[in-house]
Amino acid sequence: MGFTTGLLGGFTLTTTILYLSLNLHARNRLHQSALLHQQAQLLTGIVEPAPLAPQPIDRHVQQGLLETAKDRWNAELERNVRTLQTADWGAARERLEDKVAGLWRRAFEKGREGVEEVSK
C-alpha cells in the first residue's frame, strides 16, 4: 500500500467516523429536545390547564322560499322512489298480462262477431 493510498484511506475512514458520530449526536439531541418539550407541556398543562373553549351557539336560520321548495321536491322524490322500491312488480306484471289478455280476447270476439255478421 502506497503513501497516497494509505493517506486517502485513513482520511476517508476518519471523515466517515466523524460524520456518523456527529450525525448520531445531532439525532440524539433532537430526540431529547422533543422529549423535554413534551414533558414541559405535560407539566404546564397540570399546573396551568388551558381554559375550556366556549360552547357553540345554536343558530336558527330561517330558510327562504327556494330552500323550502327544494326540500318539498326532495321529500316528494324520496316518497316516490320508496314507492317504486317497495312495489310488488310480479303482481303488477300479472295484472298487466291479465288486462292485455282480456283486451286481446275481446278484440278477437268482436272480430268473430263481425265475420259472422258479414257471412249472414
WOFENPE-V593704 format. One record per run of one state. SS is the DSSP state (h for helix, s for strand, l for the rest). FROM is the first residue (numbers start at 0). TO is the last residue. If there is no record, write none. Layout:
SS & FROM & TO
SS & FROM & TO
This chain:
l & 0 & 1
h & 2 & 46
l & 47 & 63
h & 64 & 85
l & 86 & 87
h & 88 & 118
l & 119 & 119
